[in-house]
Amino acid sequence: MKLYVGNLPFHYVENDVQELFGQYGSVVSVSLILDRDTGRTRGFGFVEMGTRGEGHKAMETLNGSTIEHRKLVVNEQQPKKKMGGRRR
């Protein structure tokens, strides 16, 4: 199950997120979004949990929880929307 994770502390790295979500099951992957100019994290990313049950447990527990005065947002990742463009 893939999760969107928002409002992370800016100094968090993938290992921090892996440790946080690892409390709720197996973490398959962590991908934090980086700022192009600074190379620092932008405070959000994606976590893939091993099973839907583990993903739901992590989502229910961590969504709305506070880490370093920041209220986390954890939701199931939505499919990418296709970008509509003009055809010529």
N, C-alpha and C positions, 0 to 999 in steps of 0.2 A: 504494500500500500504506500503510495507516495503522498507526502504531506508538504504543505506550504507552511513555513515558519517565519513569522514577521515580528518586528520590534525587538530583535536580539541586541544585546550590548554590542557596540561597534568593535570592541577589542576581541570578541569571540572568534575563534578559529574552528576549523572543522573538527578537531579533536575535542573541543569543549562541547560542541553540539552532539557529537558521537557519544560522549560520556553522559550527557543529559538524557538523551533519548534511549540509550542503552539500558537504563533502569527499567524500561518497559518492554524490552524484547530485543531481538537481533536487528541491528542497523545494517542494512545492505549498502547504503551509500549516503553521503552528505555532500551537498553542493551549495556553497555560499556565493552570493552574487557580489562581485567586486566592482568598485568604482574605477572606471577607465583611467582617470587622471592620477589618482592617488594610490591605487592598488589596495586600498583598505576595503573591508567589507562594508556593504551598504545597509547592514542590519536585517537582512532577510535572506532566505534561501530555501532549499528543499531537502527533505529527508525521506529516504525510502526504507520502510520497515519490512521485516521478513514476512509477516502475515497481516491480513486485515485486522485480526483480533488484536495484535500488538499495536498496530497503527491506531485503532480506535481507543485502546487503553491510554496510549501516549497523548492522543488528541484530547480526550476527556479530562485527563489529569493536568496537562500543561496549558491548555487554552485558558487564558485569563489569569494564569499564575504570574507572580511578580519575580523577576530576577534583576537585581541591581536597580531597583526603582523603575523598571520597565515592564509593562504588562504585555506578556507574550500573546501572539495570535497564532493559533495552530488550527489549520483546516485541511480537509482533503484537497489535494491538488486538482484543479479543474483542467480539463483538456484545453490545449491551446486553440484559440480562435483563429480561423483563417483570416488573413488580412485581405480585405476587399480592395481591389484596385481596378483601375480602368484598363480595359483591353483596347488596344489600338489596331 
